[in-house]
């Protein structure tokens, strides 16, 4: 997703939330550092995800915190587990498990929202259904016993990703999941995998190492997917930003909540709606 006019304000808001979460007493010097660094590179950035990554990297170095969202992630995961226990779906109900996973992209633990209020919003998001639903086209493009790569996003929503993966495997597909190697905001990392039972559900748990970020994938990396997988499910806004404008060699289903105007425009939907967009 290319940078648009709305992205600068969104990145700055993310910075404000990050510094507030890290309880920085005087955020102005860090803001100045981030804004100056991003301004010097803004016109050359490939996508807004790079801006967020650079912002967080500077904030983290200035606050000397390695995983400031650890407790928020645990809270979100615990609440998501409780929500799933109270609102279970049959394992054959694949489409609604997709819906739960998309709607759960609303959960951004630790980013300025009360976590309990987020789960009330999750109820409302699920009731909306999909504004765009390309699930059937995607699953029809995957051969029986085919291989799917599932790229994960935030804590909390990972519970619903896990249950969707369980259903995909029940249908006969093989699913590998990709997680972050190290902490970044409230994203799921390899350290979270065992706690969440993901290693017992997915066929493989992958990460690309200490320096991995999605936007660093080369064209050769993406082309290699064609040899390993028959399709890819890409969760969340950050992964949408990094990959939606790239040439992907296999069917790619972007599964997310359209939280900003650019993400809504990509799928041709209104804002704050659930999206399952197959890029063709």
Wavefront OBJ file of the C-alpha trace (Angstrom):
o trace
v 0.000 0.000 0.000
v 1.587 3.230 -1.114
v 1.812 6.169 1.288
v -1.165 8.513 0.991
v -1.971 11.951 2.387
v -3.582 10.476 5.524
v -0.547 8.429 6.562
v 1.538 11.188 8.178
v -1.140 11.960 10.766
v -1.639 8.258 11.452
v 2.077 7.653 12.044
v 2.270 10.632 14.397
v -0.766 9.369 16.327
v 0.907 5.977 16.620
v 4.010 7.711 17.963
v 1.965 9.621 20.540
v 0.271 6.431 21.713
v 3.586 4.599 21.899
v 5.299 7.273 23.992
v 2.255 7.604 26.221
v 2.199 3.843 26.734
v 5.881 3.880 27.637
v 5.201 6.703 30.125
v 7.720 9.096 28.625
v 7.705 12.280 30.738
v 9.087 14.570 28.056
v 8.149 13.204 24.625
v 9.075 16.325 22.626
v 12.756 15.445 21.964
v 11.789 11.963 20.770
v 8.990 13.412 18.633
v 11.451 15.844 17.077
v 13.914 13.030 16.377
v 11.247 10.847 14.750
v 9.653 13.652 12.751
v 12.999 14.909 11.465
v 14.135 11.433 10.464
v 10.883 10.560 8.720
v 10.624 13.953 6.992
v 14.042 13.443 5.403
v 12.926 10.095 3.947
v 9.161 10.511 3.512
v 9.080 10.864 -0.268
v 11.235 7.759 -0.740
v 9.379 5.391 1.603
v 7.783 2.474 -0.211
v 4.865 2.092 2.205
v 3.578 3.472 5.532
v 4.660 0.337 7.394
v 8.282 1.427 6.990
v 7.463 4.760 8.654
v 5.869 2.997 11.632
v 8.853 0.646 11.908
v 11.345 3.541 11.900
v 9.213 5.449 14.400
v 9.073 2.543 16.812
v 12.774 1.780 16.411
v 13.704 5.341 17.450
v 11.192 5.374 20.333
v 12.447 2.035 21.621
v 16.085 3.132 21.573
v 15.240 6.347 23.434
v 13.137 4.664 26.124
v 15.379 1.587 26.549
v 12.392 -0.805 26.721
v 12.636 -4.135 24.946
v 9.019 -5.349 25.189
v 6.797 -2.618 26.668
v 3.594 -4.331 25.463
v 4.219 -7.671 27.174
v 1.541 -7.338 29.844
v -0.957 -5.760 27.437
v -0.483 -8.707 25.086
v -1.067 -11.183 27.890
v -4.233 -9.363 28.957
v -5.552 -9.269 25.393
v -4.798 -12.965 24.877
v -6.479 -13.931 28.141
v -9.588 -11.913 27.304
v -9.675 -13.332 23.792
v -9.507 -16.882 25.154
v -12.433 -16.095 27.455
v -14.393 -14.562 24.563
v -13.831 -17.640 22.415
v -14.983 -19.946 25.212
v -18.181 -17.902 25.505
v -18.747 -17.609 21.724
v -17.436 -20.854 20.180
v -18.045 -21.843 16.579
v -18.299 -25.304 15.072
v -15.061 -26.378 13.450
v -16.882 -26.762 10.108
v -18.079 -23.135 10.231
v -15.160 -21.874 8.182
v -16.691 -18.618 6.956
v -17.645 -17.399 10.419
v -14.216 -18.341 11.733
v -12.827 -16.115 8.988
v -15.218 -13.400 10.170
v -14.096 -13.691 13.790
v -10.459 -13.422 12.699
v -11.110 -10.361 10.538
v -13.235 -8.576 13.141
v -10.670 -9.349 15.856
v -8.181 -7.169 13.982
v -9.918 -4.401 15.940
v -7.936 -5.491 19.027
v -4.893 -3.215 19.399
v -3.843 -3.922 22.967
v -1.934 -1.142 24.693
v -2.431 1.463 21.975
v -4.593 3.923 23.826
v -7.751 1.842 24.079
v -9.291 0.198 27.125
v -8.974 -3.526 26.390
v -12.424 -4.359 27.796
v -13.998 -1.725 25.554
v -12.241 -3.280 22.577
v -14.021 -6.578 23.225
v -17.381 -4.788 23.309
v -16.434 -3.321 19.933
v -15.519 -6.814 18.768
v -19.112 -7.926 19.358
v -20.355 -5.078 17.183
v -17.748 -5.760 14.507
v -18.735 -9.437 14.250
v -22.392 -8.496 13.932
v -21.541 -6.357 10.893
v -20.456 -9.338 8.838
v -18.172 -8.727 5.863
v -18.222 -5.586 3.746
v -16.164 -7.525 1.208
v -16.016 -11.293 1.206
v -13.702 -13.086 -1.228
v -13.311 -16.162 0.984
v -15.053 -18.559 -1.357
v -12.867 -17.549 -4.306
v -9.769 -17.948 -2.157
v -10.554 -21.408 -0.770
v -11.619 -22.626 -4.219
v -8.197 -21.623 -5.523
v -6.387 -23.829 -2.977
v -6.114 -27.499 -4.002
v -7.142 -30.276 -1.646
v -4.328 -30.915 0.846
v -2.694 -27.706 -0.381
v -0.294 -25.574 1.648
v -1.240 -22.196 3.107
v 1.035 -19.589 4.686
v -0.735 -17.615 7.440
v 0.952 -14.299 8.311
v -0.043 -13.235 11.831
v -0.550 -9.817 13.370
v -1.571 -8.703 16.878
v -2.020 -10.286 20.284
v -5.634 -10.992 21.196
v -6.701 -11.576 17.621
v -4.212 -14.452 17.463
v -6.711 -16.573 19.419
v -9.178 -16.259 16.542
v -6.407 -16.837 13.997
v -5.562 -20.055 15.842
v -9.168 -21.240 15.659
v -9.377 -20.369 11.967
v -6.164 -22.316 11.360
v -7.654 -25.243 13.279
v -10.635 -25.182 10.913
v -8.443 -24.895 7.804
v -6.481 -27.943 8.887
v -9.736 -29.775 9.649
v -10.660 -29.157 6.000
v -7.442 -30.888 4.937
v -5.097 -27.982 4.194
v -1.584 -27.718 5.623
v -0.947 -24.388 7.373
v 2.342 -22.741 8.293
v 2.254 -19.574 10.378
v 4.687 -16.682 10.275
v 5.352 -14.689 13.458
v 7.831 -11.997 14.463
v 11.165 -13.076 15.867
v 11.415 -10.195 18.358
v 8.951 -7.832 20.103
v 7.391 -5.089 17.981
v 4.450 -3.149 19.422
v 1.784 -5.749 20.270
v 2.569 -8.237 17.490
v 2.786 -11.953 18.152
v 6.343 -13.284 18.449
v 7.875 -16.730 18.561
v 7.982 -16.441 22.359
v 4.166 -16.179 22.393
v 3.599 -19.255 20.242
v 3.723 -21.988 22.882
v 1.621 -19.996 25.364
v -1.106 -19.646 22.749
v -1.040 -23.281 21.625
v -0.119 -22.339 18.070
v 2.630 -24.920 17.778
v 0.028 -27.639 18.416
v -2.340 -26.313 15.746
v -0.156 -25.224 12.823
v 2.047 -27.543 10.784
v 5.010 -25.175 11.091
v 5.859 -21.997 12.978
v 8.190 -19.720 11.040
v 10.067 -16.488 11.581
v 12.673 -14.872 9.394
v 15.150 -13.907 12.068
v 16.163 -10.972 14.190
v 16.199 -8.376 11.417
v 12.993 -9.480 9.705
v 10.283 -7.029 8.753
v 7.669 -7.760 6.108
v 8.609 -4.808 3.882
v 12.172 -6.116 3.563
v 11.027 -9.136 1.551
v 12.675 -9.039 -1.872
v 10.930 -9.973 -5.100
v 12.980 -13.194 -5.025
v 11.690 -13.967 -1.510
v 8.118 -13.531 -2.660
v 8.641 -15.631 -5.775
v 9.970 -18.434 -3.554
v 6.509 -18.671 -1.986
v 5.272 -20.184 -5.241
v 7.413 -23.277 -4.658
v 6.350 -23.704 -1.024
v 2.701 -22.628 -0.790
v -0.546 -22.667 -2.731
v -1.950 -19.546 -1.055
v -1.334 -17.000 1.688
v -3.613 -15.391 4.276
v -2.292 -11.982 5.309
v -3.639 -10.536 8.557
v -3.830 -6.931 9.655
v -3.104 -3.410 8.483
v 0.694 -3.456 8.827
v 0.979 -6.533 6.610
v -1.530 -5.007 4.189
v 0.669 -1.902 3.989
v 3.785 -3.951 3.307
v 2.410 -6.431 0.749
v -0.770 -5.227 -0.971
v 1.124 -3.312 -3.701
v 3.661 -6.096 -4.316
v 3.498 -8.725 -7.037
v 2.473 -11.852 -5.136
v 2.858 -15.138 -7.038
v 0.113 -17.083 -5.239
v -3.510 -16.296 -4.263
v -3.353 -13.780 -1.394
v -6.299 -13.151 0.910
v -5.926 -9.958 2.946
v -7.965 -10.367 6.123
v -8.403 -7.214 8.183
v -10.528 -4.480 9.688
v -10.549 -1.366 7.459
v -9.391 1.031 10.178
v -8.160 3.831 7.916
v -9.293 5.393 4.606
v -6.449 3.906 2.483
v -7.177 0.364 3.699
v -10.878 0.857 2.965
v -10.208 2.225 -0.515
v -8.049 -0.768 -1.436
v -10.978 -3.137 -0.944
v -13.646 -0.706 -2.175
v -15.487 -0.627 1.165
v -16.493 1.888 3.803
v -14.276 2.461 6.817
v -14.533 0.405 10.016
v -15.753 -2.707 8.238
v -14.502 -6.289 7.945
v -12.604 -7.256 4.808
v -11.575 -10.516 3.167
v -9.993 -9.200 -0.038
v -8.475 -11.558 -2.563
v -5.801 -9.783 -4.569
v -5.914 -11.059 -8.137
l 1 2 3 4 5 6 7 8 9 10 11 12 13 14 15 16 17 18 19 20 21 22 23 24 25 26 27 28 29 30 31 32 33 34 35 36 37 38 39 40 41 42 43 44 45 46 47 48 49 50 51 52 53 54 55 56 57 58 59 60 61 62 63 64 65 66 67 68 69 70 71 72 73 74 75 76 77 78 79 80 81 82 83 84 85 86 87 88 89 90 91 92 93 94 95 96 97 98 99 100 101 102 103 104 105 106 107 108 109 110 111 112 113 114 115 116 117 118 119 120 121 122 123 124 125 126 127 128 129 130 131 132 133 134 135 136 137 138 139 140 141 142 143 144 145 146 147 148 149 150 151 152 153 154 155 156 157 158 159 160 161 162 163 164 165 166 167 168 169 170 171 172 173 174 175 176 177 178 179 180 181 182 183 184 185 186 187 188 189 190 191 192 193 194 195 196 197 198 199 200 201 202 203 204 205 206 207 208 209 210 211 212 213 214 215 216 217 218 219 220 221 222 223 224 225 226 227 228 229 230 231 232 233 234 235 236 237 238 239 240 241 242 243 244 245 246 247 248 249 250 251 252 253 254 255 256 257 258 259 260 261 262 263 264 265 266 267 268 269 270 271 272 273 274 275 276 277 278 279 280
